[in-house]
């Protein structure tokens, strides 16, 4: 029943004029009170376009199924004279917002008629500055409208969101497909099923098509088999899923899902896309690290090997940080407020993280001063072992007991570190003890032979060594054997030391030199006609020279062979 008929009935039924007036007043109060109260609650009359809130409310409200009046919604567009065209543009703008899953939070819209944008210092308001900056409202003659620039871009934006048209899926379905079940029409369920099947088929084809492409891009002519096949397969599958998500985002808007469902689906797909991009970049980083590691092994310096794991972790941290920031932007979190909160709590954070910062600066000190490198043998604070890794926080040392020691870099930078790995030569000092009854001439030949061993060994220092009769101890004559090895590792040092000691023993056996050890000797006088118990030495100069020369020639051929 129309308002005029209701008012006529109220006016015609009573006969007395006072009763007529009373009934008219009661009816007017009941009919207009809700609107008056609503306007009073908002501080403005409804549908007056006096604020961005009222303008967007009018546009969205009059395009809902229960209150569908497109001509009223078209009033929010500025500068459109043709009413039919204005209606089409208003509907298309609503479809663009729905297709992009942009949920309008009415409580966040400004209700001030004199609202000024803080960036441009003008009377404009952009509801979606990150997702849709082209759409904004501006104040004209005291009212807020969708700007003329926005109105001009509506067809282009609609074509971008709906490249095949907004109703092409609906037109493919028969009339019974428009029946609704659980809030969705049957044609929408069919569209979702078709998109799911197409996504599975597209992933199956793309993953196998991208695999040789990824393998060819990651393969090098120098190291054709360096990158594992499993790694390229993972990159190909992740790239395939990313492309499929893009395709789903292209076909999802024509389904015209409810705004809540569309918003949820689009947010999930964007978050999944960010996760896939980070995953692909991490796997690509693994490929780069494989080639970099192979390159660093070809260089003489170990500094690049030491920096490589640190750089890998730094890039991983940056990728995760970028992914987290992008995820927060998708969730429309206020990053500025978050950063401000971190700044306010910066003091507490600095106090809590002072050990971490100390270790970080300790790492920088180690990288700049380079007191040791990976593979060096170091000794500090009762720790003796080989450096395996230098990280941001700690240094990992493999001890000679095959255990791992993790030392914070902040503490390690303050310690006295003895780096055996930086030695130009590795010293070997010992005493060779011979018996007291060794003749001086034989001692001279023996020391000459020791010097020949050092001079002919390929891993000894030739310009400096000390081999002399140095001490007369209580039970032996001690020959100082002080030499240096020119070897890069402890293992090779032990091997060279073994070869030298074996040669010393063979030299002693060849010359007839007896090595002494702590003993107690009982001397018995020689009896008439009995042979002396003292050992007999060959001290003839020619014989000793001949024996020494034969030994050195044999040792030289052994070392060179």
Secondary structure, DSSP 4 states (H G I P E B T S, - for coil): --HHHHHHHHHHH-SSHHHHHHHHHHHHHHHHHHHHHHHHHHTS-TTS--SHHHHHHHHHHTTSGGG--HHHHHTTBSS---HHHHHHHHHHHHHHHHHTT----GGGS---TT---TTT-SSEE-TTTTT-TT--EEEETTEEEE-HHHHHHHHHHHHHH-TT-TTHHHHHS-GGGG-EETTEEHHHHHHHHHHHHHHHHHHHHHHHHHHHHHHHHH--SSSTT-S-HHHHHHHHHHHHHHHHHHHHHHHHGGG---HHHHHHHHHHHHHHHHHHHHHHHHHHHHHHHHHHHHHHTTSS-SHHHHHHHHHHHHHHHHHHHHHHHHHHHHTT--HHHHHHHHHHTHHHHHHHTHHHHHHHHHHHHHHHH-S--TT-EEEETTEEEEEEEE-SSEEEEEETTS-EEEEEHHHHTTS--EEGGG-SSEEEEEEEEE-TT--HHHHHHHHHHHHHHHHH-TTB-SS--EEEEEEE-SS-EEEEEEEEE--SSHHHHHHHHHHHHHHHHHHHHHHTPPBP-S------PPPTTPPPSS------HHHHHHHHHHHHHHHHHHHH-
